[in-house]
Amino acid sequence: MEITSKTPLRAVALVCTLSPSPAPSSSQLLAEQTMAALAEHGVTGKTIRIADHDVKSGTAIDMGHGDAWPGIRDTILGSDILILSTPIWLGHPSSVAQRVMERLNAELGESDDEGRMLTYGKVAAVCVVGNEDGAHKVSADLFQGLGDTGFSLAPNAVTYWVGEAMQRTDYQDLDKTPEKTAATTRTLAANTAHLARQLKAAPYPPSS
C-alpha cells in the first residue's frame, strides 16, 4: 500500500485522571483537544478514561477475571498513535498513568515473526496538566517508559499546561485555551501524524 500524506491513521488517547466519568477532567479536555488537532491530519480514533475501567495492577497482558486491559490493549495495537494524558500529582504522573505503563511493560515479551515488538511502528505522545511546575519531569518519565516498551516519539511529543504555583485554577476552568498550549498541541499533532505515516511506509528492520 502506498503511504501518502492523506493515508488515514487511527489514534487512541488514554486519559489517566484519577476521577471516573462523569467528573470533569482537565486531562480529558487536553486529550480531546489533541485528538481534534490530530483529526486535522487525517487521524480518527477515540479517548478512553482508564478510571472508568477495571484495569488491574500487574505486568501481564491479562491479569485474569474482570481485567479490562486486554480490550484496551487491542485498541492500542489496532491504532497507529497512542496519546497518554495525565495530571501531575506530587510532581509525578498519576498512579493511573503509572499503572498503564506497568501494563505496557508486558509488551517487552511480545514480538512479531521478525522479532520486532508489536508496538514497533506505533507513535506515542503525551499530554500533561497540573497546578505546579513539573510537566517536563512528568513527560520525561513517560517518554522513557514509552520508548522502552516500543513506541516512537516525534519531536515536541508533549503538550501541557501548568498553572501558577499554590493556586487552585485548573486547565478546564480557563475561559479559553492559552495560545501557547494550543500551538504546542498543533505541533504535537502535525509531527506525530507525520512520523506515524513515515513508519507505515518504512517499518523498522527485523530484530536480531
VENSULPE-V908558 format. One record per residue. RES is the residue in one small letter. SS is DSSP state (helix for helix, strand for strand, loop for the rest). D_LAST is the distance of its C-alpha to the last C-alpha in Angstrom with 2 decimals. Layout:
res-><RES	RES>
ss-><SS	SS>
d_last-><D_LAST	D_LAST>
This chain:
res-><m	e	i	t	s	k	t	p	l	r	a	v	a	l	v	c	t	l	s	p	s	p	a	p	s	s	s	q	l	l	a	e	q	t	m	a	a	l	a	e	h	g	v	t	g	k	t	i	r	i	a	d	h	d	v	k	s	g	t	a	i	d	m	g	h	g	d	a	w	p	g	i	r	d	t	i	l	g	s	d	i	l	i	l	s	t	p	i	w	l	g	h	p	s	s	v	a	q	r	v	m	e	r	l	n	a	e	l	g	e	s	d	d	e	g	r	m	l	t	y	g	k	v	a	a	v	c	v	v	g	n	e	d	g	a	h	k	v	s	a	d	l	f	q	g	l	g	d	t	g	f	s	l	a	p	n	a	v	t	y	w	v	g	e	a	m	q	r	t	d	y	q	d	l	d	k	t	p	e	k	t	a	a	t	t	r	t	l	a	a	n	t	a	h	l	a	r	q	l	k	a	a	p	y	p	p	s	s>
ss-><loop	loop	loop	loop	loop	loop	loop	loop	strand	strand	strand	strand	strand	strand	strand	loop	loop	loop	loop	loop	loop	loop	loop	loop	loop	helix	helix	helix	helix	helix	helix	helix	helix	helix	helix	helix	helix	helix	helix	loop	loop	loop	strand	strand	strand	strand	strand	strand	strand	helix	helix	helix	loop	loop	loop	loop	loop	loop	loop	loop	loop	loop	loop	loop	loop	loop	loop	loop	helix	helix	helix	helix	helix	helix	helix	helix	helix	loop	loop	loop	strand	strand	strand	strand	strand	strand	strand	strand	strand	loop	loop	strand	strand	loop	helix	helix	helix	helix	helix	helix	helix	helix	helix	helix	helix	helix	helix	helix	helix	loop	loop	loop	loop	loop	loop	loop	loop	loop	loop	loop	loop	loop	strand	strand	strand	strand	strand	strand	strand	strand	loop	loop	loop	loop	helix	helix	helix	helix	helix	helix	helix	helix	helix	helix	helix	helix	helix	helix	loop	loop	loop	strand	strand	strand	strand	strand	strand	strand	strand	strand	strand	strand	loop	loop	loop	loop	loop	loop	loop	loop	helix	helix	helix	loop	loop	loop	loop	loop	helix	helix	helix	helix	helix	helix	helix	helix	helix	helix	helix	helix	helix	helix	helix	helix	helix	helix	helix	helix	helix	helix	helix	loop	loop	loop	loop	loop	loop	loop>
d_last-><25.95	27.17	26.58	29.69	31.30	33.07	30.18	30.84	28.59	28.79	28.95	29.79	31.46	31.48	34.73	34.77	38.50	40.10	42.79	42.61	44.23	46.84	47.05	46.64	43.45	42.63	38.90	39.57	41.61	39.05	36.31	38.68	39.50	35.84	35.42	38.56	37.20	34.00	36.30	37.69	34.34	34.12	32.33	33.73	33.05	34.64	35.03	34.71	36.71	34.85	38.12	39.45	36.94	36.40	32.91	32.77	31.38	28.23	24.45	23.87	23.50	26.98	29.53	31.99	35.41	36.29	33.03	32.80	29.22	27.66	29.79	29.01	25.27	25.77	27.54	24.78	22.13	24.72	25.21	23.71	25.22	25.83	28.88	29.58	33.27	34.77	38.00	38.26	39.73	40.66	38.35	35.24	33.60	35.48	34.76	33.87	31.16	29.85	29.85	27.84	25.20	25.25	24.76	21.85	20.23	19.59	16.98	14.60	14.50	14.22	11.54	11.98	11.26	8.15	6.72	8.69	11.65	14.84	16.40	14.16	16.70	19.57	21.86	23.92	27.23	29.81	33.60	35.67	39.41	41.73	45.02	43.81	41.59	37.98	36.08	33.85	33.07	32.37	30.12	28.20	27.65	26.42	24.27	22.32	21.89	21.03	18.31	16.88	16.96	15.12	18.18	18.95	22.35	24.70	27.31	30.22	28.44	31.31	34.92	37.42	41.05	42.63	46.37	48.86	48.54	50.75	51.70	51.30	50.55	47.43	45.52	46.98	50.47	50.37	52.73	50.11	46.52	46.50	45.61	43.07	41.13	41.56	40.34	37.25	36.52	36.92	34.52	31.88	32.33	32.24	29.12	27.21	28.17	27.34	23.78	23.27	24.48	22.35	19.14	20.60	21.24	17.93	15.05	11.96	9.26	6.51	3.78	0.00>
